[in-house]
């Protein structure tokens, strides 16, 4: 994909990288930059001193070795470049994480050809990993990331760099990927007891609650998709707005994890508490439904259901 | 915190030892020993980590050693002082090194130390030695910047060598074009260098210790017919002043340069290029008699060639000499100088010379008398008995055994007493022809002293009393390899045979190589650079910088394109052929849509382009086989090449 001139000249390309990619990125001369490193500047001073000594004594062999050192440093830039170019880099899928935990970016680096790669550093937000690559090798590098907030976590610029071979020049390639990582809210038990809405026949106190059509349980705001037969016309006639009748099924052992149950908590705390309950219910094999403002997930259980619930919690009011 | 790999420390210690070795001859022994001791200490810590000094020990140690350098050399930071200081600093830094960053600093320092031996000597052997250390230093850099714990890592060994090879073109461009006329940037303290060859005082025995030295003094390539061996007198400093014991050179004064008379060009003139080894003196040698001064030197009235500075590097000179006798006038001042006899001259000497003067009809007869005198009673030896306070008389009347110095000094004294203006000439006689390189090699063993007398009808005439006693010396060169102390002098008389001949050939070969090394590399200074570059139309430093920029950029672009082209080549050849095929098909059926797979596209081509259905079907099978089966890649590539619309 060719670059527009403005993008080509943009300074961001050198530090942050080109526009984020969904797929893999093959490192080429457009993406690899090279500049003297700090120790490279020290070497420049040493070369300068050697040159001054050679000039002062007009010493032919002094000149020879001074220039040889400078030329070798220059030639090393090609090897630094070759050490990065041709690598195929991508981000592979990670499991979902909870806020507050430490996760990993799974960076996949592939050498497709016959070259050996030495001492490449992969860095992301101050975290650094160093690796070598053999011929035709595929390597997954786990870079730790701190996940502070729930929601979509988009990795920042991942920089592959190398000081190979002499440490005099640093070649680097800033890469941006679009793959985002979903971060669930942190699961916290605030000590709040779940406000059960058990069926009338459930006496044992089991936290099980299932939506049914048998017993009238209460009113809830009408939402599109609700059965129009359940609209409470009396309330509508009384100009209270549209409400649906809610019924509890007999013998239902399902639980509603309801936003309303944690009125006393702040927004994030509510989500954390709900997250905790979701995990609890799932681990105890109960059927549970999730009820957030404007969102309702019917009671169910299983991994997919847990993920759906946690995703709703993770992204609540973020999009 | 990352630590230096133990193997790298071993490598750095080894490099340190290799770096100090060339300095053993040049620097004070104390510094050499301290340098080795610091390295040994660091080596010890590899097995005894507790022996590693902390900064409270290192700081006073560094300050102490710094004072030691200061005390030895004073405030001047010249060649010796800076070499010593660097050797110590390298050891101290290595002792302090813990992290790869420290190792990097040690390596950089080593690169600087690598060029310090060249300030003392620049022989090709030292250059090759330094080149191998340079390679080790590159390897050390690579090891320090990779995760390789082992030193013997073939890809990294190869890489260091490749970088070294690739560095050569750019180095050569800079070596040839970097303007040399800048510099010296500031005056360097006058270092004591070992002076070899003729010095600025001559006493009877001073030349004989040179007869054992096979070292080259200078080399000469003739550009005109070569004179006979016995006429190869290489004239150097001219001595007028003597105190009876030794002859001292008086630096030429301003009027000596003003009175100098260069001789007009003649057909019989001898032209040659003389390549001088640095002898750290002001004078130059030239075939008797230099007609005019070459570039960078001045002629004096007594036909010495004098340089502006002491010669501290190899320089070559194009000189013209005349073989014709030159009749010159003698000024009153020179006459006085050339007749001055020391006050403390022995009466026996005075009596002998005065006797000759009385009995001889003219001055040439006196000279002949003296030569006959030497020929009758004297003996030519390399190791004459040592002489006391009055060397001339003791030699003439007691020991009667001597080398050229004895004969020349006593002859000159006798002539002066007899009233003939005489001066003493230092220089070389003869030289060994190198058949391989086609040049004369004049060695320290060829050092010689003779006299010049002034005769009214002939001017200054060369008289070599040694030739009267030992004609072999003049017709053949001394063979230093066969000299034994207190024995007869061996000359290079007969051409060697058998194995000896091969040895000689080899020696000539090495010597020729050394000659070209000196001539092309070491002598490439400001003069030679201008001379060489003017052939290409580069006349000043502006031109040099311009061409330096142009050529280095061109070299960089060439190497860059080589890297990128090789990168491209590494791409899959089958894929390349496939893309070429797609381009051909695109003319008929349009480009491949992004959503189309290779199979889809082939199928569309087969359907939309019925004329070539069969061929396309084959190509499709071939392509899919190379990708997913066991197809031969070459067949597919060849088929694509054959495919035309």
Contacts between the chains, C-beta under 8 A, distances in Angstrom:
chain1	res1	chain2	res2	distance
A	29	B	564	6.8
A	39	B	101	7.1
A	39	B	104	5.1
A	42	B	104	7.8
A	42	B	105	7.4
A	42	B	108	6.4
A	43	B	108	5.8
A	46	B	108	4.7
A	46	B	109	7.7
A	46	B	111	6.2
A	46	B	112	6.0
A	49	B	112	6.5
A	50	B	111	7.1
A	50	B	112	5.7
A	50	B	115	5.9
A	52	B	185	6.4
A	53	B	82	7.8
A	53	B	112	7.9
A	53	B	115	6.8
A	53	B	119	7.6
A	54	B	115	7.0
A	55	B	182	6.1
A	55	B	183	3.7
A	55	B	184	6.9
A	55	B	185	6.0
A	56	B	183	5.8
A	56	B	184	4.5
A	56	B	185	5.3
A	56	B	186	6.9
A	56	B	188	6.0
A	57	B	79	7.2
A	57	B	119	5.5
A	57	B	184	7.2
A	57	B	188	6.8
A	57	B	312	7.7
A	57	B	313	8.0
A	58	B	180	6.6
A	58	B	183	5.9
A	58	B	184	6.8
A	58	B	313	6.0
A	58	B	525	5.6
A	58	B	526	7.2
A	59	B	115	7.5
A	59	B	118	5.4
A	59	B	119	6.1
A	59	B	122	7.2
A	59	B	313	7.3
A	60	B	118	8.0
A	60	B	122	6.5
A	60	B	175	7.8
A	60	B	313	7.5
A	60	B	521	5.6
A	60	B	522	4.9
A	60	B	523	7.8
A	60	B	524	5.6
A	60	B	525	7.4
A	61	B	115	7.0
A	61	B	118	3.9
A	61	B	122	4.8
A	61	B	126	7.7
A	61	B	127	5.6
A	61	B	130	7.4
A	61	B	521	7.6
A	61	B	522	7.3
A	62	B	115	4.6
A	62	B	118	5.3
A	62	B	119	7.2
A	63	B	174	7.6
A	63	B	175	5.8
A	63	B	178	6.7
A	64	B	127	7.4
A	64	B	171	6.7
A	64	B	175	5.9
A	64	B	521	7.5
A	65	B	111	7.7
A	65	B	114	6.0
A	65	B	115	5.0
A	65	B	118	7.7
A	65	B	130	6.4
A	65	B	134	6.6
A	66	B	115	6.8
A	67	B	170	7.2
A	67	B	171	4.2
A	67	B	174	4.0
A	67	B	175	5.8
A	67	B	178	7.3
A	68	B	134	6.6
A	68	B	164	7.8
A	68	B	167	5.4
A	68	B	168	7.4
A	68	B	171	4.5
A	69	B	111	5.6
A	69	B	134	7.7
A	69	B	167	8.0
A	70	B	170	7.7
A	70	B	171	7.8
A	70	B	174	7.4
A	71	B	166	7.7
A	71	B	167	3.7
A	71	B	168	7.3
A	71	B	169	7.7
A	71	B	170	3.8
A	71	B	171	4.6
A	71	B	174	7.3
A	72	B	138	6.2
A	72	B	163	5.3
A	72	B	164	6.3
A	72	B	166	7.8
A	72	B	167	4.0
A	74	B	167	7.5
A	74	B	170	6.4
A	74	B	556	7.4
A	75	B	163	4.9
A	75	B	166	4.2
A	75	B	167	5.2
A	75	B	170	7.6
A	75	B	559	7.4
A	76	B	163	5.9
A	78	B	166	7.8
A	78	B	559	6.6
A	78	B	560	7.4
A	78	B	563	5.0
A	79	B	159	6.7
A	79	B	163	6.8
A	81	B	563	7.1
A	82	B	563	6.7
A	82	B	567	7.6
A	85	B	567	6.3
A	86	B	567	6.9
A	86	B	570	7.1
A	113	B	570	5.4
A	114	B	570	7.8
A	116	B	155	5.8
A	118	B	146	4.6
A	118	B	147	7.4
A	118	B	148	7.6
A	118	B	156	7.7
A	119	B	145	6.3
A	119	B	146	4.5
A	119	B	147	5.6
A	130	B	147	6.7
A	132	B	146	7.6
A	132	B	147	6.0
A	163	B	145	5.3
A	164	B	142	7.9
A	164	B	145	6.0
A	164	B	146	6.4
A	165	B	141	7.1
A	165	B	142	4.8
A	165	B	145	6.4
A	165	B	146	7.5
A	165	B	156	7.8
A	165	B	159	6.0
A	165	B	160	7.7
A	165	B	163	6.9
A	166	B	138	7.3
A	166	B	141	4.3
A	166	B	142	6.7
A	166	B	145	6.2
A	167	B	104	5.9
A	167	B	141	6.4
A	167	B	144	6.6
A	167	B	145	4.0
A	168	B	141	7.7
